[in-house]
């Protein structure tokens, strides 16, 4: 990642910066960085945002932002810290070796988040360029409270490659 580039979460109404992250992604219309993707999915009420930063083979950053009132910064939670171990456990329970596998979250149009914080997406666990590849459909419940934002896994099941 280029330490001179930043991902900014900005409230358009007043230009307040609610969160910043280093990034290596850029797109100026006719050209863009190769093999990187950065996506944000919003809840319908725009109070929750899910950010995914993809490098060539895996999801490097997967987090949720919960927007509060006023100029308070957005509360954040690292979703990958609960998703990756849970999917690895699924692989192990299916008697598959998780060694060398990396998670890749299918974000963008294939990720949904409701106003109530129900997040649905697919994770591909794979050995880059070599396989094997397994897909898992994951549902998380995002919760907002006085202590910030948290998440818990609601379900994980064997999935199919998203279209």
Phi, psi and omega in degrees: 000144179275117184288000177262355178256142180229141167274129179240134171257111189241135172277118186293330183302322183225002179078010180293133176273117185265337178197150175226149176215147171292149179211163174243003185272139171209151179208119181246028178095280182281342177218157181206165179295146182271138171066020172234149178216138178228128184223148174230131176246136185249148169289157181303328180271004178061027178262342178233138177226135178249125184248129176232127175246118183252127168268190187305318188244347186208170176270114182274330180219130178216109188213161176245142173247131174249116183275132179259195180268159176067211182266013180297140176296156179291138173284142182232157176216132179280103182291329183296333182291341174254332182289309184302310180297325180292320180288323175299320177297323176297317178300314181297320180292337175270011180060040176246144182280117179278358182303134178070000178278145178235150180272140173228115182274130175274100184260210179064228185292344180266006177244132178234147174221130182271168176299331180278358176092013177278119185248126179236135181197173177242138176247131173260125174252123186204161170265112185308134177067352185238338186077182354288168181235131174229139178250142177228131174272127186237139172237129177239150172250119177270136179233137176248137180206188180297331182274003179117223183235145179219173179212150174221150180281128177267316178201152172222128177217155178304133182236186178244163177298126179297148178270000000 
